[in-house]
Structure formats: structure tokens, C-alpha cells
Amino acid sequence: MRLILRQPKEQKSDFDRFLSVMKDLVFPVATVCIAYLVYSQNRAYQMTTQRLELQTTAASLADNRAKVLTDLWEPDENKRTLAAIRLALDGEHSLPLIREALGVVESRVRNGAVRVIVQMLQTETIPRATLLKQLMDYYTSGSSTTRVGILQSLVSADRYLTDAEARSVLDELVKDRSAHQRGCDIGAGDADISLAQFVGLWGSRDEISLLFEMASACGDLQVYQEARNQAVNELPHVAERVSLDERKQMVEDLRILGRTANPVTQAKINDAIFHVGTPTHR
């Protein structure tokens, strides 16, 4: 009988067993990590590419809107109308550009922006409540020229506003004017001209005192003269919405105002006294 001697199996050390386990564990994990990193890099590249494409598209759209905006002060009425419609259809995307245009001193640029705002209110390409809130935010935070543009927009949009909308806007305008004394410079005068017009369209007995305040503001400073005259001109319109006794009181207050008014305003006051004292319909 032959005896076969077998070599004992080589015993693995604890370290070897650890390496074996780690190999089985780490290699799959490493493979997954590498795959994830490759995926992440590809995803990041795709997102960067998409972002650049979106930025390019946005820049192109903004450039197109800017080009359309210039059509708003073209001599051709059809071009101006088409430009206003196109910008209004862009809705909220056009608002930043329109806000800038509303703050431009040059009247033809500002008037073009006013036209777009009126078109937006007419066609409701932006919910009316949203648009009016945005306009009031622009008004309270903007320059004196921007405030003029906003007020001109509101005056021009007269027939597209509901009673409730106009009343809400008017309350905010009066509140803002009371909280911030705008001074007697030409910017404040231009803003008060449009404010007086809006009060004439929608004001009631609550705004009579405001018009009298504007009619006597800033002494005889020439830069505010037109605003004083406009306030006096609007008093007969508001008078149509008050009682006969209130009209009589307005006549008395106008006579008192006329005692210290300059000749130009005095002529306006005499005309207002006649119309306030003689009920008519607008």
C-alpha cells in the first residue's frame, strides 16, 4: 500500500482575507463610482450646453424685443400699432424692457411704452391684477420720469379699467403722494399733471382736497404752473360726482384760491367756478 502525503493547505492570513473581501467589495463599488462620475460629467455637459442655448435664445428674444420697441416711435401708425401688439403678446417677458422705456425722458419713447401697457390691459395678456400691481410697484420704486410714464399709462387706459380697479389704484396713488413729498421740480410737476388727470377721471369727494392742494402748490414757480392749472381744470369733472351742497362749497373754495393766484391760474379758476356752479354732464 502506498501512502500519499498531502501538503497542508496554505492558511490565509487575516490581512489576505481582508484584501480578498475588499477586492470583492471595492471593485464593484469603484466601477459604480466611475460610471456615476462619467454620467455626472456628461449630464453637467448637457446642462451647460442647454443653459448656453437658453441664454442664447433669451438674448436673441431680448434683442428682437428691443428691435420691436424701436418701431413704437416710427412715424408709420401701422408700425406703431403692430409693435405694441407684438410686445403686449410677449406678456411679462416684455415688462422689464417696457419699464425702462417708461423711465426715458424723451416723450416719444415713453409714449410708445404707454401704448404697450394700454394694449396689455386691453387684451389681458397679463392678468389685470398682476399687471396693475406690477405698475404700482414700478411707480413707488421708480424715478420721477417712470412715475410720469405709469400715470400716463393709467390715464390712457381709462376705458379699460373697472371702477374697482381704478379706485384701488387711485387710493394707492394718493397714499403714496401723501407719504412722499415730491418737491416742486419739473419731474414732480409732470407727475402731478397726470395724477390730476387721473383724479378727474375717477376721483370723488375724497380727492377734492388733493386737487385744491395741487392747485395752490409751489407758489408761483413756473415749472409747476401747468400742474396747478391741470388741478383746477379737473375740479369741474369731480364736481359732477358730488352733491349740490358740496359743489357750492367748491365754488367758495375756488374764490378763496383765486385771491392769491397768478393771472394765468386766475383765468382757469374763473372758468372752473362757472362749470362747478353750473351742473353739466361729461
Beta strands, then each sheet from edge to edge (+ up, - down):
end
